[in-house]
Amino acid sequence: MTWHVYIIECNDGSLYTGITNDLEKRITAHNAGLGAKYTKSRRPVYLRYSETALDRKQASQREYAIKSLGKSAKIDLIASQFANT
């Protein structure tokens, strides 16, 4: 099973990082108010970044690393994904 680490931008401009094994379903859940408590009052949310991980453990470790970054570093990470496409 493939896992995803993702960053979404909330309607208030804040960034939220999470993991899932079904990215499309998770973004839909966030926008329906069924995702994380943090995003429930900050809808709609927009997917800004995602990367794959081999398993849940790897995804969780990467999520922790990304959550440890400051907002400007997260914005740089988001920008780097577009630079590589």
N, C-alpha and C positions, 0 to 999 in steps of 0.2 A: 504494500500500500504506500502510495506517495503522500507525503505531508508537505504542507506549504506554510511558510512564514510570510506574513503580509503586514503591510502598513496601509492604514486607511486614513484619509483626511476627513475629519468631521466638519459639519456645517459651520462651526465656530472657528475653524482654522487649526484646531489641535490635531495631533497625530496619535493614532492608537495602533499598537503592534499586537498581533496575535498569531495563533497557529490553527490549522485545520487540515482535515483530509479531504474536504470538499469545498474548494474556494468559492465557487459560484453560490452554493447553498448558504455558506457562512455570510457572504456579503448581503445576500437577500435577507437573511435573518437579522443582521444588524439594521438594515433599513426598515424592517418590519417592527423594530423595537424588541426583538427576541434575542438579540445578541448580548453583548456585555452590558452590564449596568452602566458603565461609563458612556457608551455610545447611545443609549436609549434616549437621552434628552438632547443629543447633539446630531440628530438626523436632518437631512440625509447624509450618508457617508459615501466616500468615493475611493475606490481602490487606487493607490498610488504606487505600490511596490509589492512584488511577490518573488519568492525564490523557493525552489523545491528542496526537500530534505529526504533522506532515505528512510528515516523512521521517526517516531514520536520523540525519542530521546534527543536525536540530533536537532530536530525542529525546536524543542524546548530550550536547548542550549543556545541555539542561534537567536531565538526570541529574547532570551535573557541578555545576550550580548547587545542586541539592537536596543532593547529598553534601557540599557545602561548609557547609551549615547545621548548627547544633547540634541535639541531640535535641529540646530544647523547641521550637525553631522548626519542626522536622518534625512534632511533635505538633500544633502550631498549624495547620500546613498540612493535616494530616489532618482536624482539627476543622472547618476552613473548608469542606472539601468537603461535609460533612454539613450545614453551615449554609446552603449554597447549594442544597440539594435540597428 
